[in-house]
C-alpha cells in the first residue's frame, strides 16, 4: 500500500476543506470502500479511495508512505510524476539498504524530505522492552548509534541516504 496524503492548505494533514484524503493505490475499490465506511465516523473528514497508481496522476501529496513490500524485493512503486508536493515527505517503512532505492526515487520526483523505517522499528522495540522490563530505553541514543554504524558501513553517503533528510 502507498498512503499519499494531499498537500495541506488548512492544517497539517488536511486539505483546505478540512478533509484528510487517503488514496490507496493497488487496493481494490471494494477494500477502499470498506475502509472508507470504517473511517466515516471521523465526522466525514476522510476521503479514502483505491485504484491504480495512474488513477492518482495529476495529484500531489505532502506525505507518501511506502507500506508495500516493493523495497524488500528491490523494486520501486510506480509513483506518477508530480506525486510530491513542495516540501513533501517520503517515508519508507523498510529501513537500511532496502529503503535506499525508493527514497532516492522519491527525491528524484521532488520529495524534499525522506525517512526510512528504522525509527519506527526502534520505537516499537522500546515499547516492547517497556512492557516486558518496565524500563524505556533511550531511543534517540539507540537510533543515533544505529545510524552512525550504517553511515560508516556505506562509506561516504550522508544521512539523507540512510533515513532522514
SULRA-V350223 format. One record per residue. N is the residue number from 1. RES is the residue in three letters. OMEGA is omega in degrees with one decimal (NA if undefined). NEAR is the number of other C-alpha atoms within 10 Angstrom. Layout:
# SULRA-V350223
N RES OMEGA NEAR
N RES OMEGA NEAR
This chain:
# SULRA-V350223
1 UNK 169.0 16
2 UNK -179.9 21
3 UNK 176.9 19
4 UNK 178.0 25
5 UNK -175.4 27
6 UNK -179.4 24
7 UNK 179.3 24
8 UNK 173.9 19
9 UNK 179.7 12
10 UNK 179.3 12
11 UNK 178.2 13
12 UNK 177.9 12
13 UNK 178.9 18
14 UNK 175.0 19
15 UNK -178.5 17
16 UNK 178.3 11
17 UNK -179.6 11
18 UNK -178.3 16
19 UNK 167.2 19
20 UNK -176.6 22
21 UNK -176.9 20
22 UNK 173.8 21
23 UNK -179.9 24
24 UNK 177.6 23
25 UNK 178.1 23
26 UNK 177.3 16
27 UNK 176.3 17
28 UNK -176.0 13
29 UNK 178.4 16
30 UNK 177.3 11
31 UNK 178.7 13
32 UNK 177.9 21
33 UNK 179.8 15
34 UNK 177.3 13
35 UNK 179.5 16
36 UNK 178.3 19
37 UNK 179.8 14
38 UNK -177.1 10
39 UNK 179.5 15
40 UNK 178.7 14
41 UNK 179.7 10
42 UNK 178.0 12
43 UNK 178.6 8
44 UNK -175.7 13
45 UNK -179.9 16
46 UNK 174.9 19
47 UNK -175.6 15
48 UNK 178.8 20
49 UNK 179.7 21
50 UNK 178.0 22
51 UNK 178.4 15
52 UNK 176.2 16
53 UNK -179.9 18
54 UNK 179.6 13
55 UNK -178.3 15
56 UNK 176.1 19
57 UNK 178.8 13
58 UNK 176.8 10
59 UNK 176.0 16
60 UNK -170.8 20
61 UNK 176.1 25
62 UNK -174.2 22
63 UNK 173.8 25
64 UNK 179.7 25
65 UNK 175.7 17
66 UNK 178.1 24
67 UNK 177.4 15
68 UNK 174.4 18
69 UNK -175.9 15
70 UNK -177.9 16
71 UNK 179.1 22
72 UNK 179.8 13
73 UNK 179.9 9
74 UNK 177.2 13
75 UNK 179.4 14
76 UNK 176.1 19
77 UNK -176.1 17
78 UNK 179.0 11
79 UNK 178.6 19
80 UNK 173.7 16
81 UNK 177.9 16
82 UNK -178.1 16
83 UNK -176.3 25
84 UNK 175.7 28
85 UNK 176.8 21
86 UNK 179.5 14
87 UNK -174.3 13
88 UNK 177.7 23
89 UNK 172.0 26
90 UNK -178.4 28
91 UNK 175.1 27
92 UNK -178.6 26
93 UNK 174.5 19
94 UNK -179.7 24
95 UNK 178.0 20
96 UNK -176.2 16
97 UNK -176.3 16
98 UNK -177.5 17
99 UNK -172.1 27
100 UNK 180.0 22
101 UNK 178.8 15
102 UNK -177.4 23
103 UNK 176.5 29
104 UNK 177.8 17
105 UNK 178.6 16
106 UNK 177.5 26
107 UNK 179.9 19
108 UNK 178.0 12
109 UNK 174.7 16
110 UNK 176.8 19
111 UNK -178.8 26
112 UNK -176.8 17
113 UNK 177.1 18
114 UNK 179.0 25
115 UNK 174.5 24
116 UNK -173.4 28
117 UNK -178.2 18
118 UNK 179.1 21
119 UNK 177.8 21
120 UNK 178.6 14
121 UNK -178.9 14
122 UNK -179.6 18
123 UNK 176.5 18
124 UNK 177.9 13
125 UNK 179.6 15
126 UNK 178.0 18
127 UNK 177.4 15
128 UNK 178.9 14
129 UNK 177.7 14
130 UNK 179.3 13
131 UNK -175.6 11
132 UNK -173.0 10
133 UNK -179.7 10
134 UNK -179.0 10
135 UNK 177.7 12
136 UNK -179.9 15
137 UNK 177.7 16
138 UNK -171.6 11
139 UNK 179.7 15
140 UNK 178.9 12
141 UNK 179.5 10
142 UNK -179.1 15
143 UNK 178.6 17
144 UNK 179.8 12
145 UNK 178.1 12
146 UNK 178.4 16
147 UNK 179.4 19
148 UNK 179.2 13
149 UNK -180.0 11
150 UNK 179.0 18
151 UNK 179.3 16
152 UNK -179.3 12
153 UNK -175.8 10
154 UNK 175.9 13
155 UNK 172.3 8
156 UNK 176.5 8
157 UNK -177.8 12
158 UNK -176.9 14
159 UNK -179.1 15
160 UNK 177.6 16
161 UNK -176.1 20
162 UNK -179.0 23
163 UNK -177.0 25
164 UNK 171.9 19
165 UNK NA 17
